[in-house]
Structure formats: structure tokens, C-alpha cells
Amino acid sequence: MRVAQRMISRNYMMTLNTSLSKRAESLERGSSGLKFQKLSDNVADGSRAMHIQEQRLQSTQQLNNVEDLLDELNSVDSNMEAIHSILQSIQEKTLEGMSESYGEDNRAVLAQEIASKKEQILQFANAQFAGKYLFSGTNNSTQQFTVDETSGKLMFNGVLVEDIFQDTDGKFYYNVTDETTTPPTVTQTQVPNSDEIFADIGLGLKITSGKEADPRTALQVSFSGLELLGFGGGEDPVIGDKGTEVASNVYDLLTQIEQALTSDFDKTALDDLHTQLVALTDQVGMNRTELGTRMDFLERSKSRLEADIDNMTEMESNLISSDPAEEAIKMKECEYVWMAVMQLGSQILPTSLLEFIGY
């Protein structure tokens, strides 16, 4: 009889402890909002939740990159727009200056105005955003566009722009001649800091064997000032329809227009120069169009990343977050069980204890 009473007491205490434990767990889930507190409590859901958290962190970083890039490209667009607007204005002024009746004094004033606008274009081409030069390639320490003190011609990272050419690999080069050899040797050298810059925006970034970003898996975020203002023409000069040699970049071309207006007035030369100015202005416009395409792609990427983050947050919540309504019901169930166990104990324990003492 004593053994039976002890078994009843022991079983009752186990039931009581189990009820208390479930009640405590339900209370903890309700207060914390989590289905479980330790990974060991639910390894499957916990592991999946950790994997989702890692993916969400990567997507959040990529979203931050996209938002920063959009801010930067908005600044790029503003500077491109300013350059494009100035060039359009100079086109109109040049047409006026080509008129025989415009007058020498007026052309001299126009040349001064073009010289001022030329320097404005140089300032916009050297614009910065958040301490970064916008059209410099990988150069962020110094201004990329300068003017050669001897010739007055445009330079990019220390190289005359008219000497720069683009090879089949898309990179920019210039020729360096070694006069110490016989005959002199010419070496094709890449223009300093003229490489492209790519950013990871969630396309599965891959690096090629040449340790460069695969363009199919990243977005090019750099804009070359050479493609914006023009380059080349030194060894392969551009000849206008009327026989005038014209510069292949905006800055040097505007210098030519100044000289054509103020020295010996040459309407034929101005006609060729104006034609080239229209072409280079259109080139700036094409760069703006390409920029708009990139920005549109970034906006779509931003929307995609935001949707991905929302979906992953919901998935994580489904895995680890408790349902308040469900937990409230479970809490009530635990309270009912607790009350039932207590009522049962009031009927079992007193008798069992007296009998246990009697023995």
C-alpha cells in the first residue's frame, strides 16, 4: 500500500511539474514573442531562420549600395545636364558669330564668353560628390582634368587627352616613346586611373580570371570623363567637311572656336568647328541617356531588394515568432490544466500523506 501511495504522489508531482513547465513556456512565448529561445529547442526552424537572416543582411547591404549609387548618379546627371546646357548655348552663340555682319568687336566679346563657359565646363567635369570625383575613373585624390601649361590643351590624369585612344578591350591607352633606343620604341600604356568601377547590387557578383568584376553580375557605376568630353585626334585627327582639322574633345574644340573668332576670321573653319561642336554636344546627350538607363535599372533593383527584404522578414517571422492569439489560447489551456491538477491534488495528496504517515 505504501509503495502505491508513493507512486501516486510521484506521478502527481510529475504531472504538476509538467503543467507548471508548460505554463511557464507559454508565458515566456507570450512575453518574448518568440516560438523558442534556444536553437536546440527547434533546430530545423532555427537553422532556416539563421540562413534567412544572413541573406537579409546581404540584401540590406546591397540596398544601401543601390541607394547611395542613386544619390551619386543624380549628382552625375546634374553635372552632365549643366555641361550639355552650356554646349547648346555655345552652339547658338557660334552660329551668331559666323555671320559676316556680326562685327569684330562682338566676336571678341563672344570669344571671351566662350572662354568663360569653357572653364565652367572644366569645373563641372571635375565635380565631386561626397569627396569622390564623379568623372575620374579610379582617381579620387586629385582633379582628373587639368590644362597643360605649355600648350593650353586638356589633360586627363596627366596625359594629353588628344593622345588618348581606346583599344578593343574598352580601356584607354596612350603611346610612350623611348628616344634612348635606336630606333625609338613605342609602348602602349594604359591611362592612369582610367579603369571602370563596378558595384554589387545583388546580381550574384563574380570575379573573372583577370581579377575584375564580371559586368554581367555587377553594375558599372563609374562614368569616364573621356567618354563625356571626347578624346583622341592627336595621331588620327578629325578633318571637317571643309578641310579644317578639329579637336576631338570639347575643351580643345572651344579653344579653337575662340581663336577662330578673335584672330583671322575664318567662316569656313568656324563652320567645321560648329559641326564638330554639335557632334560632341550630342555625345554628351548620349551619355545622359545611358545614365538614365542605369538609374532606371537601379530603381528597379531597389524595388526588387525591398521586396526581397520584406519577404525574408515575413519568412523569418513565420519561423521564430509566436502568434499572440494562439499563445493566449494556449495560456488559457495551461491555466485550466493547472487548476484541474490542483483540484486533483486536493483529493489525492491528503489521504496519501496520512496513510504514508500511518505506516
C-alpha positions as CSV (number, residue, x, y, z in Angstrom):
1,M,0.0,0.0,0.0
2,R,2.8,2.3,0.9
3,V,4.5,1.7,-2.5
4,A,1.3,2.5,-4.3
5,Q,0.8,5.8,-2.4
6,R,4.4,6.8,-3.2
7,M,3.8,6.1,-6.9
8,I,0.6,8.1,-6.9
9,S,2.4,11.0,-5.2
10,R,5.3,10.8,-7.5
11,N,3.1,10.7,-10.6
12,Y,1.1,13.6,-9.3
13,M,4.2,15.7,-8.8
14,M,5.5,14.9,-12.3
15,T,2.1,16.0,-13.7
16,L,2.2,19.1,-11.6
17,N,5.8,20.0,-12.7
18,T,4.9,19.3,-16.4
19,S,1.9,21.6,-16.0
20,L,4.0,24.3,-14.4
21,S,6.7,23.9,-17.1
22,K,4.2,24.3,-20.0
23,R,2.6,27.2,-18.3
24,A,6.0,28.9,-17.9
25,E,6.9,28.2,-21.5
26,S,3.6,29.6,-22.8
27,L,4.1,32.7,-20.6
28,E,7.6,33.2,-22.0
29,R,6.5,32.8,-25.6
30,G,3.7,35.4,-25.0
31,S,6.1,37.9,-23.4
32,S,9.0,37.5,-25.8
33,G,7.0,37.0,-29.0
34,L,9.3,34.0,-29.9
35,K,8.4,30.4,-30.5
36,F,11.6,29.3,-28.9
37,Q,14.5,30.8,-27.1
38,K,17.4,28.5,-27.9
39,L,18.4,26.9,-31.2
40,S,18.4,23.5,-29.6
41,D,14.7,23.9,-28.9
42,N,13.9,23.8,-32.7
43,V,17.0,23.1,-34.7
44,A,15.2,22.9,-38.1
45,D,13.4,26.2,-37.9
46,G,16.2,27.9,-36.1
47,S,18.7,26.9,-38.8
48,R,16.4,28.1,-41.5
49,A,15.9,31.4,-39.7
50,M,19.6,32.0,-39.3
51,H,20.1,31.4,-43.1
52,I,17.3,33.8,-43.9
53,Q,18.8,36.4,-41.5
54,E,22.2,36.1,-43.4
55,Q,20.5,36.5,-46.7
56,R,18.5,39.5,-45.5
57,L,21.7,41.2,-44.2
58,Q,23.4,40.8,-47.6
59,S,20.3,42.2,-49.3
60,T,20.2,45.1,-46.9
61,Q,23.8,46.0,-47.6
62,Q,23.1,45.8,-51.4
63,L,20.1,48.0,-50.9
64,N,22.2,50.5,-49.1
65,N,24.7,50.4,-52.0
66,V,21.9,51.0,-54.5
67,E,20.5,54.0,-52.6
68,D,24.0,55.5,-52.3
69,L,24.6,55.0,-56.0
70,L,21.3,56.6,-56.9
71,D,22.3,59.7,-54.9
72,E,25.7,59.8,-56.7
73,L,24.2,59.3,-60.1
74,N,21.7,62.1,-59.5
75,S,24.7,64.3,-59.0
76,V,26.3,62.9,-62.1
77,D,23.1,63.7,-64.1
78,S,23.0,67.3,-62.7
79,N,26.6,67.9,-63.9
80,M,26.0,66.3,-67.3
81,E,22.9,68.5,-67.7
82,A,24.9,71.6,-66.9
83,I,27.6,70.7,-69.4
84,H,25.0,69.8,-72.1
85,S,23.2,73.1,-71.5
86,I,26.4,75.2,-71.8
87,L,27.3,73.4,-75.0
88,Q,23.9,74.1,-76.5
89,S,24.2,77.7,-75.6
90,I,27.7,77.9,-77.2
91,Q,26.2,76.3,-80.4
92,E,23.8,79.2,-80.7
93,K,26.4,81.8,-80.0
94,T,28.8,80.3,-82.5
95,L,26.2,80.5,-85.2
96,E,25.7,84.1,-84.5
97,G,29.4,84.7,-84.6
98,M,29.6,83.1,-88.0
99,S,27.6,85.9,-89.5
100,E,29.6,88.4,-91.6
101,S,27.6,91.2,-90.1
102,Y,28.2,90.3,-86.5
103,G,31.3,92.5,-86.2
104,E,34.8,92.1,-85.0
105,D,34.1,93.6,-81.6
106,N,31.1,91.4,-81.0
107,R,33.1,88.3,-81.9
108,A,35.8,89.3,-79.4
109,V,33.2,89.6,-76.7
110,L,31.7,86.2,-77.8
111,A,35.2,84.7,-77.6
112,Q,35.6,85.9,-74.0
113,E,32.2,84.4,-73.2
114,I,33.1,81.1,-74.7
115,A,36.4,81.1,-72.8
116,S,34.4,81.6,-69.5
117,K,31.9,78.9,-70.4
118,K,34.9,76.6,-71.3
119,E,36.2,76.9,-67.7
120,Q,32.8,76.3,-66.3
121,I,32.6,73.0,-68.2
122,L,36.0,72.1,-66.8
123,Q,34.7,72.7,-63.3
124,F,31.6,70.6,-63.9
125,A,33.9,67.8,-65.3
126,N,35.9,67.9,-62.1
127,A,32.8,67.9,-59.9
128,Q,32.8,65.9,-56.6
129,F,30.1,64.1,-54.6
130,A,30.8,63.0,-51.0
131,G,34.5,63.5,-51.6
132,K,34.6,61.5,-54.8
133,Y,35.3,62.8,-58.3
134,L,32.4,61.8,-60.5
135,F,34.2,61.5,-63.8
136,S,37.7,60.4,-62.7
137,G,37.7,56.7,-63.0
138,T,39.5,55.3,-60.0
139,N,41.3,58.6,-59.2
140,N,39.8,60.2,-56.0
141,S,42.9,62.1,-54.8
142,T,43.3,64.8,-57.4
143,Q,41.4,66.6,-60.1
144,Q,41.4,64.4,-63.2
145,F,41.0,67.2,-65.8
146,T,43.8,69.8,-65.9
147,V,45.2,72.1,-68.6
148,D,48.7,71.7,-69.9
149,E,50.6,75.0,-69.1
150,T,52.6,74.9,-72.3
151,S,50.0,74.0,-75.0
152,G,46.9,75.0,-73.1
153,K,45.3,71.7,-74.1
154,L,43.2,69.4,-71.9
155,M,44.8,66.6,-69.9
156,F,43.3,63.6,-68.1
157,N,45.2,62.3,-65.1
158,G,48.4,63.8,-66.5
159,V,48.0,62.7,-70.1
160,L,47.1,64.9,-73.1
161,V,43.5,64.0,-74.0
162,E,44.3,64.3,-77.7
163,D,46.9,61.5,-77.3
164,I,44.5,59.0,-75.7
165,F,42.8,56.3,-77.6
166,Q,40.5,53.4,-76.8
167,D,41.6,49.8,-77.6
168,T,39.4,46.9,-78.5
169,D,39.3,45.9,-74.8
170,G,37.5,49.1,-74.0
171,K,40.4,50.5,-71.9
172,F,42.1,53.8,-72.6
173,Y,45.7,54.0,-73.7
174,Y,48.4,56.4,-74.9
175,N,51.7,55.8,-76.6
176,V,55.0,56.4,-74.8
177,T,58.1,56.8,-77.0
178,D,61.5,55.8,-75.7
179,E,64.0,58.1,-77.5
180,T,67.0,56.3,-75.9
181,T,66.7,53.3,-78.2
182,T,67.6,53.1,-81.9
183,P,65.2,53.2,-83.5
184,P,62.9,54.8,-80.8
185,T,60.5,52.2,-79.3
186,V,56.8,53.0,-78.7
187,T,55.0,51.4,-75.8
188,Q,51.2,51.3,-75.5
189,T,50.5,52.3,-71.9
190,Q,47.1,52.4,-70.1
191,V,46.0,55.9,-68.9
192,P,46.4,56.1,-65.1
193,N,43.2,55.6,-63.1
194,S,41.0,55.1,-66.1
195,D,39.6,51.7,-65.1
196,E,35.9,51.1,-64.7
197,I,34.3,50.7,-61.2
198,F,31.6,48.1,-60.6
199,A,29.3,47.7,-57.6
200,D,27.5,44.6,-56.2
201,I,23.7,45.2,-56.3
202,G,22.6,41.7,-55.8
203,L,23.2,40.2,-59.2
204,G,25.4,37.4,-57.9
205,L,28.8,39.2,-58.2
206,K,31.6,37.1,-59.8
207,I,35.2,37.9,-60.4
208,T,36.9,37.0,-63.7
209,S,40.3,35.3,-64.0
210,G,41.7,38.7,-64.6
211,K,40.5,39.7,-61.1
212,E,37.9,42.1,-62.5
213,A,34.2,42.2,-61.9
214,D,32.1,40.3,-64.4
215,P,30.0,43.1,-66.0
216,R,27.1,40.6,-66.2
217,T,27.0,40.2,-62.5
218,A,27.6,43.8,-61.3
219,L,26.7,47.3,-62.4
220,Q,29.2,49.8,-63.8
221,V,28.9,52.9,-61.6
222,S,31.8,54.9,-62.9
223,F,31.5,57.5,-65.7
224,S,34.6,58.3,-67.7
225,G,35.2,61.9,-68.3
226,L,36.9,60.9,-71.5
227,E,33.7,59.5,-73.0
228,L,31.8,62.5,-71.8
229,L,34.1,65.3,-73.2
230,G,35.7,63.3,-76.0
231,F,39.3,62.1,-76.6
232,G,41.9,61.3,-79.3
233,G,42.6,63.1,-82.5
234,G,46.3,63.6,-82.0
235,E,47.7,60.9,-84.2
236,D,44.4,60.4,-86.1
237,P,43.0,64.0,-86.4
238,V,39.4,64.7,-87.4
239,I,39.0,66.7,-90.6
240,G,35.8,68.6,-91.2
241,D,33.9,68.6,-94.4
242,K,35.6,71.9,-95.5
243,G,39.1,70.7,-94.6
244,T,39.6,72.1,-91.1
245,E,41.3,69.9,-88.5
246,V,39.1,70.0,-85.5
247,A,39.7,68.8,-81.9
248,S,38.1,65.6,-80.7
249,N,37.3,66.9,-77.2
250,V,35.1,69.7,-76.0
251,Y,37.7,71.8,-74.2
252,D,40.3,72.0,-77.1
253,L,37.5,72.5,-79.6
254,L,36.2,75.5,-77.7
255,T,39.7,76.9,-77.7
256,Q,39.8,76.6,-81.5
257,I,36.5,78.4,-81.7
258,E,37.8,81.2,-79.5
259,Q,40.8,81.6,-81.8
260,A,38.7,81.4,-85.0
261,L,36.6,84.3,-83.7
262,T,39.4,86.6,-82.5
263,S,42.3,86.1,-84.9
264,D,41.7,86.0,-88.7
265,F,38.0,85.5,-89.0
266,D,37.5,82.3,-90.9
267,K,33.9,81.4,-91.6
268,T,34.8,78.1,-93.3
269,A,36.8,77.0,-90.3
270,L,34.0,78.0,-87.9
271,D,31.6,76.0,-90.0
272,D,33.6,72.8,-89.4
273,L,34.2,73.7,-85.8
274,H,30.4,74.2,-85.2
275,T,29.7,70.9,-86.9
276,Q,32.1,69.1,-84.5
277,L,30.6,71.0,-81.6
278,V,27.2,69.7,-82.5
279,A,28.6,66.2,-82.6
280,L,30.3,66.5,-79.2
281,T,27.2,68.0,-77.7
282,D,25.1,65.1,-79.0
283,Q,27.8,62.8,-77.4
284,V,27.1,64.4,-74.0
285,G,23.4,63.9,-74.6
286,M,24.0,60.2,-75.4
287,N,25.9,59.8,-72.1
288,R,22.9,61.3,-70.3
289,T,20.7,58.8,-72.0
290,E,23.0,55.9,-70.9
291,L,23.0,57.4,-67.4
292,G,19.2,57.4,-67.4
293,T,19.2,53.7,-68.3
294,R,21.5,52.9,-65.4
295,M,19.4,54.9,-63.0
296,D,16.2,53.2,-64.2
297,F,17.8,49.8,-63.6
298,L,18.9,50.9,-60.1
299,E,15.4,52.0,-59.3
300,R,14.1,48.6,-60.4
301,S,16.9,46.9,-58.4
302,K,15.9,48.9,-55.3
303,S,12.3,47.8,-55.6
304,R,13.4,44.2,-56.0
305,L,15.6,44.3,-53.0
306,E,13.0,46.0,-50.8
307,A,10.5,43.3,-51.8
308,D,13.1,40.6,-51.1
309,I,13.8,42.0,-47.7
310,D,10.1,42.2,-46.8
311,N,9.6,38.6,-47.9
312,M,12.5,37.4,-45.9
313,T,11.4,39.3,-42.9
314,E,8.0,37.6,-43.1
315,M,9.5,34.2,-43.6
316,E,11.7,34.7,-40.5
317,S,8.8,35.8,-38.5
318,N,6.8,32.7,-39.5
319,L,9.7,30.5,-38.4
320,I,10.5,32.1,-35.0
321,S,7.7,34.5,-34.0
322,S,4.8,33.3,-31.9
323,D,1.2,34.1,-32.7
324,P,-0.2,36.3,-29.9
325,A,-3.8,35.0,-30.3
326,E,-2.6,31.4,-30.4
327,E,-0.4,31.9,-27.4
328,A,-3.3,33.5,-25.5
329,I,-5.4,30.4,-26.1
330,K,-2.5,28.1,-25.1
331,M,-2.1,30.1,-21.9
332,K,-5.7,29.6,-21.0
333,E,-5.4,25.9,-21.7
334,C,-2.4,25.7,-19.4
335,E,-4.3,27.6,-16.7
336,Y,-7.2,25.1,-17.0
337,V,-4.9,22.2,-16.8
338,W,-3.1,23.8,-13.8
339,M,-6.5,24.3,-12.0
340,A,-7.5,20.7,-12.8
341,V,-4.3,19.3,-11.5
342,M,-4.6,21.3,-8.3
343,Q,-8.1,20.1,-7.7
344,L,-7.0,16.5,-8.3
345,G,-4.2,17.0,-5.8
346,S,-6.5,18.2,-3.1
347,Q,-8.3,14.9,-3.3
348,I,-5.3,12.6,-3.6
349,L,-2.5,14.1,-1.5
350,P,-4.2,14.4,1.9
351,T,-5.2,10.8,2.0
352,S,-2.0,9.5,0.7
353,L,0.0,11.6,3.1
354,L,-2.0,10.4,6.2
355,E,-1.7,6.8,5.1
356,F,2.0,7.3,4.5
357,I,2.4,8.8,8.0
358,G,0.3,5.9,9.5
359,Y,2.8,3.4,8.2
